[in-house]
Amino acid sequence: MIRNIHPLYILSIMLLILFSLIVKNSDIENSIAQEHAERASMTMMAKRIESLRDVMKTPATSQIEKFLNTAQFSGAGLSYRVKNGRYVIESQGIDARQLQTLLNNVLNMSVSIAQLKMERIDDMQTSLYVEISL
């Protein structure tokens, strides 16, 4: 003998399945929204890293010339030229403050220093020879 299943049981099972699908769908939508937010933040971080990488590349000779032509080095007697693919900076009498400023900026650039010679002339003056590989 086959028993009849009441239609309300079938309706209640279908509603239960529908409710569970709606809950799963909202969970999936929330996780997708979180992934999109993480992707957007990663994209912004990648752009920042890329811009920093571009800044940290070897500076062009014009940037070095602009730096050396500032008022800080007006009395230092600096001369600079490009020789065999290297940027050569020379001075016969640079004072301690100007030397410190110059070395801080050169050492903080992403360049390769091929040669650095300093010789003390007197208490306040130093001769300087720097070769920077470009």
Secondary structure, DSSP 8 states (H G I E B T S, - for coil): ------HHHHHHHHHHHHHHHHHHHHHHHHHHHHHHHHHHHHHHHHHHHHHHHHHHS---HHHHHHHHTSGGGTTTTEEEEEETTEEEEEEEEEEHHHHHHHHHHHHHSS-EEEEEEEEE-SSSEEEEEEEEE-
